[in-house]
């Protein structure tokens, strides 16, 4: 007799990495490998404590330091060893990486206008376009969901990655202005059932001290 699975549901808790000094400076990190600051370490530990008892069976993280160290802190709280997912690294911001948003606007006004206007093909002069980012992120998140049917998992990622996943799950275009927050160490629960996706909750910060920074400047 073939046993039929009782649930085709995968629940994924997406966690943005904790704060870095470059987050505090509103400096564009991209794939430059910046570590957590002291606030970020505290946020990562708080996220881990909050997720205890949530039933998470597997933990993944981008292999950039800020996400990986956040994943390690969560793993310590949950008794899980994270697995690296380089496909979920932050977007490559090319010539913008290392600049503040104001510096990027001043030095590359045409490029910044394309970035701010969410031109899906703009790639920061050999960085990464929204279209390219969408392809790599959605491909990996769907593969993780398929690998964990009937389970709950946690994945530690970046602001730009969360921007893509929110749009993918809601079916919104890449060019649409952002209408959601992406706080450092915020918790975001999404659900996949037989290839259909929805958001259970987004941007949870009850486990954090007030003031978690968003992914973009105000």
C-alpha positions in Angstrom: 0.0 0.0 0.0 1.4 3.4 -1.0 1.3 6.0 1.8 -0.1 9.3 0.6 1.6 12.4 2.1 -0.8 14.1 4.6 0.6 17.5 3.6 2.0 19.0 0.5 2.9 22.2 2.3 6.4 23.6 2.8 6.7 26.5 5.3 9.8 28.7 4.9 11.0 31.3 7.4 13.1 33.8 5.6 15.4 35.8 7.9 17.2 38.8 6.8 20.8 38.9 8.2 21.5 41.1 11.2 22.8 44.6 11.0 26.3 45.5 9.7 28.2 48.8 10.0 27.5 49.4 6.3 23.8 49.0 7.0 24.1 51.7 9.7 26.0 53.9 7.2 23.5 53.3 4.4 26.3 51.9 2.3 25.6 49.5 -0.5 27.1 46.1 0.3 26.1 43.8 -2.6 28.5 40.9 -2.6 31.2 42.7 -0.7 31.7 40.4 2.3 30.9 42.6 5.3 30.5 41.1 8.8 27.8 41.7 11.4 28.3 44.5 13.9 27.5 44.1 17.6 23.9 45.0 17.1 23.7 42.4 14.3 25.1 39.6 16.5 22.5 40.4 19.2 19.7 40.4 16.5 20.9 37.1 15.2 20.8 35.5 18.7 17.4 37.0 19.3 16.0 35.5 16.1 17.3 32.1 17.1 15.7 32.3 20.5 12.4 33.3 18.9 12.4 30.4 16.5 13.0 27.8 19.2 9.9 25.5 19.2 8.8 26.6 15.7 9.4 23.1 14.4 12.2 24.0 12.0 14.0 20.9 10.7 16.6 22.4 8.3 18.5 25.6 8.1 20.1 27.3 5.1 22.1 30.6 4.7 23.8 32.7 2.0 27.5 32.1 2.4 28.3 35.8 2.7 29.5 36.5 6.3 26.6 38.7 7.4 24.1 36.0 6.5 26.2 33.0 7.4 27.0 34.3 10.9 23.3 35.0 11.4 22.5 31.5 10.3 25.2 30.1 12.7 23.7 32.0 15.6 20.2 30.7 14.7 21.6 27.2 14.3 23.1 27.3 17.8 19.7 28.1 19.3 17.9 25.4 17.2 20.5 22.7 17.4 20.9 22.7 13.6 24.0 23.1 11.4 23.3 25.5 8.5 23.9 24.5 4.9 25.3 27.2 2.5 23.3 28.4 -0.5 25.5 30.7 -2.6 22.5 31.1 -5.0 20.8 33.2 -2.4 23.7 35.8 -2.1 22.8 39.5 -2.3 22.4 41.1 -5.7 25.7 42.2 -7.3 25.5 46.0 -7.4 28.6 46.5 -9.7 29.9 50.1 -9.7 27.6 51.0 -6.7 29.1 48.5 -4.3 30.9 50.3 -1.4 29.2 53.6 -2.0 26.4 55.2 0.1 23.1 55.7 -1.6 23.9 59.5 -1.8 27.3 58.9 -3.3 25.9 56.5 -5.9 23.3 59.2 -6.8 25.9 61.9 -7.2 28.5 59.9 -9.1 26.2 57.9 -11.4 23.0 59.9 -11.8 21.7 58.1 -14.9 22.4 54.7 -13.4 20.9 55.7 -10.1 17.8 56.8 -11.8 17.5 53.4 -13.5 18.1 51.7 -10.1 15.6 53.9 -8.3 13.1 53.5 -11.1 13.5 49.7 -10.9 14.6 49.2 -14.5 14.6 45.4 -14.6 17.4 45.2 -17.2 19.8 47.7 -15.5 22.9 45.8 -14.3 25.2 48.5 -12.7 27.8 48.1 -15.4 28.5 44.4 -15.1 26.6 43.9 -11.8 23.3 42.1 -11.9 20.0 43.1 -13.3 16.7 42.4 -11.4 15.8 39.9 -14.2 19.0 37.9 -13.5 18.6 38.1 -9.8 15.0 36.9 -10.1 16.0 33.9 -12.1 18.7 32.7 -9.6 16.7 33.4 -6.5 13.3 32.0 -7.5 15.0 28.9 -9.0 16.7 28.1 -5.6 13.8 28.9 -3.4 11.5 26.6 -5.4 14.1 23.8 -5.3 14.3 24.2 -1.5 10.5 24.0 -1.2 10.4 20.8 -3.2 13.2 19.3 -1.1 11.2 19.9 2.2 7.6 19.1 1.4 5.6 18.7 4.6 8.3 20.5 6.7 9.4 23.8 8.1 12.8 25.3 7.2 14.6 28.6 7.8 16.7 30.4 5.2 18.9 33.4 6.0 19.3 35.8 3.2 19.6 39.5 2.2 17.4 42.5 1.5 17.6 42.3 -2.2 16.8 38.6 -2.2 13.8 39.2 0.1 12.6 41.9 -2.3 12.6 39.3 -5.1 10.9 36.6 -3.1 8.1 38.9 -1.9 7.3 39.8 -5.5 7.5 36.2 -6.7 5.1 34.9 -4.0 2.6 37.8 -4.5 2.9 37.7 -8.3 3.9 41.4 -8.4 6.1 42.9 -11.2 9.7 43.7 -10.6 9.1 47.3 -11.7 6.5 47.9 -9.0 7.5 50.3 -6.2 8.2 48.4 -3.0 5.2 48.4 -0.6 6.8 46.3 2.2 9.6 46.6 4.8 12.7 44.4 5.0 14.2 45.0 8.5 17.5 43.5 9.6 16.8 40.1 11.3 13.2 40.4 10.4 11.2 37.1 10.1 9.2 36.5 6.9 7.0 33.3 6.6 6.1 32.0 3.2 4.2 28.9 2.3 4.2 26.6 -0.8 1.5 24.1 -1.5 1.7 22.1 -4.7 3.6 25.0 -6.4 1.2 27.7 -5.2 2.7 30.3 -2.9 1.5 32.8 -0.3 2.8 34.9 2.5 1.8 34.0 6.1 3.5 37.0 7.7 6.1 39.5 6.7 8.7 41.7 8.5 8.1 40.4 12.0 10.3 42.2 14.5 8.7 41.5 17.9 11.9 39.6 18.9 14.1 42.7 18.3 14.8 46.0 20.0 13.0 48.9 18.2 14.9 50.4 15.2 15.8 47.5 12.9 17.0 49.0 9.7 15.2 48.6 6.4 16.9 47.4 3.2 16.7 50.8 1.5 17.0 54.4 2.8 13.9 56.2 4.0 
